[in-house]
Amino acid sequence: MFDKLKEKLFGIKEKSREIVEIDEAFSDDKGKKIREGKLEDILWDLELALLESDVALPVIEEIKQSLKEELLEKRISRGISPEDAIESALRSAIKKALSVGKIDFDSFVRESEKPVVLMFIGVNGSGKTTTIARIAYHLKNMGITSVMAAGDTFRAGAIEQLSIHGDRLGIKVIKQKAGSDPASVAYDAVEHAKARYKDVVLIDTAGRMQTNTNLMDEMKKIKRVAKPDMIIFVGDALAGNDAVEQAMKFDEAVGIDAVVLTKIDADAKGGAALSIAHAVGKPVIFVGNGQDYENLVPFDEDWMINRLFED
């Protein structure tokens, strides 16, 4: 995971040994300094590494600025190697870019007025339906009841897929025939939850291409009718900068409260996780890292950063 970025980061660390000046002007008993001109060499290599890893340019600029503020004209204490100082500053800069606010999903669900309505959005193939099933499984293990709404009425296969998950998990799926009004399905699911005292409503939606105005309007209608407490964008980590662009378009259309990234176990670059949270200013709350229901884990910035820098 993240092999290319890790290779570049280690290259930057090795290079930092060479460019830290230790002449009389830049070294004393307090430690060493990095000259600004030499720091630019590090920042250029870092920019290339992040670009090759599908990190969005605004995120790269923020990371570079944080790194510059951390290192420029500050002394590296004696006993600390230059490469370790660079790694520490890089970790801090990347974590800052990822930290756009946190949502404790479990606490949010427990403490919100019932039923809690969650609406899932994203493009075709991003893994929305599977993510809904995984969250339903997660809630069930917490002792929280839920109902799923088959709001992707454009594809009969999507209704069937969610129904299969419902049967496996023992969770009710509210559905209508293919071609029905998705907002009507969402409304029925919310009413069912109220009548049967279900805790959470999980609304699936069609895999809407972000450029399709009619489908975006349909999604706005679902939002008006269902009044979701949280809108969750499900993004494919393998999509890289495309996923970032998708998230921004969906955020403009209906607003995003949180992000789930799927297929992160197969992501060879890692740029999507770094970029989406920054682009929409909303946190990643879960990542999908496998094929089974339990392969949905809370997102942790330190976990990702450790993966970037692991040997």
C-alpha positions as CSV (number, residue, x, y, z in Angstrom):
1,M,0.0,0.0,0.0
2,F,1.3,3.4,-1.0
3,D,4.5,1.8,-2.3
4,K,5.3,4.7,-4.7
5,L,4.8,7.4,-2.2
6,K,6.8,5.5,0.5
7,E,9.7,5.1,-2.0
8,K,9.7,8.8,-2.7
9,L,9.4,9.7,1.0
10,F,12.4,7.6,1.9
11,G,14.3,9.2,-1.0
12,I,13.5,12.6,0.5
13,K,14.8,11.4,3.9
14,E,18.0,10.1,2.4
15,K,18.5,13.4,0.5
16,S,18.0,15.4,3.6
17,R,21.2,14.0,5.1
18,E,23.1,15.6,2.3
19,I,21.5,19.0,2.2
20,V,21.5,19.9,5.9
21,E,24.3,22.4,6.2
22,I,26.7,21.9,9.1
23,D,29.2,24.7,8.3
24,E,30.0,27.4,10.9
25,A,27.2,29.7,9.7
26,F,24.5,27.1,10.1
27,S,25.7,24.9,13.0
28,D,26.5,25.6,16.6
29,D,26.1,24.0,20.0
30,K,22.3,24.5,19.7
31,G,22.0,22.3,16.6
32,K,21.8,22.5,12.8
33,K,19.8,24.6,10.4
34,I,18.4,24.0,6.9
35,R,19.0,26.7,4.4
36,E,16.0,28.0,2.5
37,G,17.5,27.2,-0.9
38,K,18.2,23.7,0.2
39,L,14.8,23.3,1.7
40,E,13.3,24.1,-1.7
41,D,15.0,20.9,-3.0
42,I,13.1,18.9,-0.5
43,L,9.8,20.6,-1.2
44,W,10.2,20.0,-4.9
45,D,10.8,16.3,-4.4
46,L,7.9,16.1,-2.0
47,E,5.6,17.8,-4.6
48,L,6.5,15.3,-7.2
49,A,6.0,12.4,-4.9
50,L,2.6,13.6,-3.9
51,L,1.5,14.4,-7.4
52,E,2.5,10.9,-8.5
53,S,0.4,9.6,-5.6
54,D,-2.8,11.4,-6.9
55,V,-2.8,14.0,-4.1
56,A,-4.7,17.1,-5.2
57,L,-2.6,20.2,-5.8
58,P,-4.2,22.4,-3.0
59,V,-3.4,19.7,-0.5
60,I,0.2,19.5,-1.7
61,E,0.6,23.2,-1.3
62,E,-0.8,23.0,2.3
63,I,1.6,20.2,3.1
64,K,4.5,22.1,1.6
65,Q,3.7,25.2,3.5
66,S,3.3,23.3,6.8
67,L,6.7,21.6,6.2
68,K,8.3,24.9,5.4
69,E,7.0,26.5,8.6
70,E,8.2,23.5,10.6
71,L,11.7,23.4,9.3
72,L,12.8,26.8,7.9
73,E,15.2,28.6,10.2
74,K,14.5,26.2,13.0
75,R,17.3,24.2,14.5
76,I,17.6,20.5,14.4
77,S,18.7,19.5,17.8
78,R,22.0,17.6,18.2
79,G,21.4,13.9,18.5
80,I,18.5,14.0,16.0
81,S,19.4,13.0,12.5
82,P,18.3,15.2,9.6
83,E,16.2,12.5,8.0
84,D,14.4,11.9,11.3
85,A,13.7,15.6,11.6
86,I,12.3,15.6,8.0
87,E,10.1,12.6,8.7
88,S,8.7,14.1,11.9
89,A,7.9,17.3,10.0
90,L,6.3,15.4,7.1
91,R,4.2,13.4,9.5
92,S,3.0,16.5,11.2
93,A,2.2,18.3,7.8
94,I,0.3,15.3,6.4
95,K,-1.7,14.8,9.6
96,K,-2.6,18.5,9.6
97,A,-4.0,18.1,6.0
98,L,-6.0,15.1,7.0
99,S,-7.4,16.6,10.2
100,V,-10.5,18.6,9.1
101,G,-12.7,17.8,12.1
102,K,-13.7,14.5,13.5
103,I,-17.1,12.7,13.8
104,D,-17.5,10.0,16.3
105,F,-20.0,8.0,14.2
106,D,-21.1,5.6,17.0
107,S,-21.7,8.4,19.4
108,F,-23.6,10.4,16.8
109,V,-26.0,7.5,16.2
110,R,-26.5,6.8,19.8
111,E,-27.1,10.4,20.9
112,S,-29.2,11.6,17.9
113,E,-33.0,11.7,18.0
114,K,-34.4,8.5,16.4
115,P,-34.7,7.5,13.8
116,V,-31.4,8.7,12.5
117,V,-31.5,9.1,8.8
118,L,-28.3,8.5,6.8
119,M,-28.2,9.1,3.1
120,F,-25.4,7.6,1.0
121,I,-24.3,9.2,-2.3
122,G,-21.6,8.6,-4.9
123,V,-21.0,7.4,-8.4
124,N,-21.5,4.0,-10.0
125,G,-19.1,1.4,-8.7
126,S,-17.9,3.3,-5.7
127,G,-19.4,0.7,-3.3
128,K,-22.4,2.5,-1.8
129,T,-24.6,-0.6,-1.5
130,T,-21.9,-2.7,0.1
131,T,-21.0,0.1,2.4
132,I,-24.6,0.4,3.6
133,A,-24.7,-3.3,4.3
134,R,-21.4,-3.0,6.3
135,I,-22.7,-0.1,8.3
136,A,-25.9,-2.0,9.0
137,Y,-23.8,-4.9,10.2
138,H,-21.7,-2.5,12.4
139,L,-24.9,-1.0,13.9
140,K,-26.4,-4.5,14.5
141,N,-23.2,-5.4,16.5
142,M,-23.8,-2.3,18.5
143,G,-27.3,-3.4,19.4
144,I,-28.8,-0.7,17.2
145,T,-31.7,-1.5,14.9
146,S,-31.9,-0.3,11.3
147,V,-33.9,-0.4,8.1
148,M,-32.4,-0.1,4.6
149,A,-34.0,1.8,1.7
150,A,-33.4,0.6,-1.9
151,G,-33.4,4.1,-3.3
152,D,-31.4,3.2,-6.4
153,T,-34.6,2.4,-8.4
154,F,-32.9,3.0,-11.8
155,R,-31.3,-0.5,-11.7
156,A,-33.3,-3.6,-10.7
157,G,-29.9,-5.2,-9.9
158,A,-29.3,-2.6,-7.2
159,I,-32.6,-3.4,-5.5
160,E,-31.9,-7.1,-5.6
161,Q,-28.3,-6.6,-4.3
162,L,-29.6,-4.6,-1.3
163,S,-32.3,-7.2,-0.7
164,I,-29.8,-10.0,-0.6
165,H,-27.8,-8.1,2.0
166,G,-31.0,-7.6,4.0
167,D,-31.7,-11.3,4.0
168,R,-28.2,-12.2,5.1
169,L,-28.2,-9.6,7.9
170,G,-31.8,-10.1,9.0
171,I,-32.6,-6.4,8.3
172,K,-35.7,-5.1,6.6
173,V,-35.3,-3.5,3.2
174,I,-37.9,-1.0,2.0
175,K,-38.2,-1.2,-1.8
176,Q,-40.5,-0.6,-4.7
177,K,-40.3,-1.8,-8.3
178,A,-37.6,-0.6,-10.6
179,G,-38.4,2.8,-12.0
180,S,-40.3,4.0,-9.0
181,D,-39.7,7.4,-7.4
182,P,-36.5,7.2,-5.2
183,A,-37.8,9.9,-2.9
184,S,-41.0,7.9,-2.3
185,V,-38.9,4.9,-1.3
186,A,-36.9,7.0,1.1
187,Y,-40.1,8.5,2.6
188,D,-41.6,5.0,3.1
189,A,-38.4,3.9,4.9
190,V,-38.5,6.8,7.3
191,E,-42.1,6.2,8.0
192,H,-41.5,2.5,8.6
193,A,-38.7,3.3,11.0
194,K,-41.0,5.6,12.9
195,A,-43.8,3.1,13.1
196,R,-41.6,0.2,14.0
197,Y,-39.3,2.1,16.3
198,K,-36.2,1.5,14.3
199,D,-33.1,3.4,15.3
200,V,-31.5,4.2,11.9
201,V,-32.6,4.5,8.3
202,L,-29.9,3.8,5.7
203,I,-30.8,5.2,2.3
204,D,-29.2,3.9,-0.9
205,T,-29.2,6.1,-4.0
206,A,-28.4,5.6,-7.6
207,G,-24.8,5.8,-8.7
208,R,-25.2,9.2,-10.1
209,M,-22.7,10.7,-12.5
210,Q,-21.8,14.0,-11.0
211,T,-22.3,15.7,-14.4
212,N,-25.9,14.6,-14.8
213,T,-28.1,17.5,-13.8
214,N,-31.3,15.6,-13.7
215,L,-30.0,13.0,-11.4
216,M,-28.5,15.6,-9.1
217,D,-31.9,17.2,-8.9
218,E,-33.4,13.8,-8.0
219,M,-30.9,13.6,-5.2
220,K,-31.9,17.0,-4.0
221,K,-35.5,15.8,-3.9
222,I,-34.6,12.8,-1.8
223,K,-32.8,15.1,0.6
224,R,-35.9,17.3,0.9
225,V,-38.2,14.4,1.5
226,A,-36.1,12.2,3.8
227,K,-34.4,15.1,5.7
228,P,-31.2,13.1,6.4
229,D,-29.3,13.8,9.6
230,M,-26.0,12.9,7.8
231,I,-25.1,12.7,4.1
232,I,-22.2,10.3,3.5
233,F,-20.2,10.4,0.3
234,V,-18.8,7.0,-0.6
235,G,-15.7,7.3,-2.7
236,D,-13.5,4.7,-4.5
237,A,-9.9,5.2,-3.2
238,L,-8.7,3.8,-6.5
239,A,-10.3,6.7,-8.4
240,G,-7.6,9.1,-7.2
241,N,-8.3,12.7,-8.2
242,D,-11.5,11.6,-10.0
243,A,-12.9,10.8,-6.5
244,V,-11.9,14.2,-5.3
245,E,-13.7,15.9,-8.2
246,Q,-16.8,13.8,-7.6
247,A,-16.8,14.7,-3.9
248,M,-16.6,18.4,-4.7
249,K,-19.5,18.2,-7.2
250,F,-21.7,16.2,-4.8
251,D,-20.9,18.6,-2.0
252,E,-22.0,21.5,-4.2
253,A,-25.2,19.8,-5.1
254,V,-26.5,18.4,-1.8
255,G,-23.8,18.9,0.8
256,I,-21.6,16.2,2.3
257,D,-21.2,15.6,6.1
258,A,-18.8,12.7,6.1
259,V,-16.8,10.4,3.7
260,V,-16.3,6.7,3.5
261,L,-13.5,5.5,1.3
262,T,-13.7,2.0,-0.2
263,K,-11.1,-0.3,-1.6
264,I,-8.3,1.3,0.4
265,D,-6.7,-2.1,0.8
266,A,-6.1,-2.1,-3.0
267,D,-5.0,1.6,-3.2
268,A,-1.4,1.7,-4.4
269,K,-1.2,5.5,-4.1
270,G,-3.2,6.8,-1.2
271,G,-3.9,10.3,-2.6
272,A,-7.7,10.1,-2.3
273,A,-7.7,9.9,1.4
274,L,-5.3,12.8,1.7
275,S,-7.3,14.9,-0.8
276,I,-11.1,14.3,-0.3
277,A,-11.2,15.4,3.3
278,H,-9.3,18.6,2.5
279,A,-11.4,19.3,-0.7
280,V,-14.8,19.2,1.0
281,G,-13.7,20.0,4.5
282,K,-15.4,17.0,6.0
283,P,-13.8,14.0,7.7
284,V,-13.3,10.4,6.5
285,I,-15.2,8.3,9.0
286,F,-14.7,4.8,7.7
287,V,-12.5,3.0,5.2
288,G,-13.3,-0.3,3.5
289,N,-10.3,-2.7,3.6
290,G,-11.6,-6.0,2.4
291,Q,-14.6,-8.0,1.0
292,D,-16.5,-9.0,4.2
293,Y,-19.0,-7.2,6.3
294,E,-16.5,-6.6,9.1
295,N,-14.0,-5.0,6.7
296,L,-15.2,-1.5,7.5
297,V,-13.0,0.2,10.0
298,P,-13.0,3.7,11.5
299,F,-10.5,6.0,9.7
300,D,-7.5,7.0,11.8
301,E,-5.0,9.6,10.5
302,D,-2.1,8.0,12.5
303,W,-2.8,4.6,10.9
304,M,-2.6,6.0,7.4
305,I,0.6,8.0,8.2
306,N,2.2,5.0,9.8
307,R,1.5,3.0,6.6
308,L,3.1,5.7,4.5
309,F,6.3,5.6,6.6
310,E,6.5,2.0,7.6
311,D,9.6,0.0,6.7
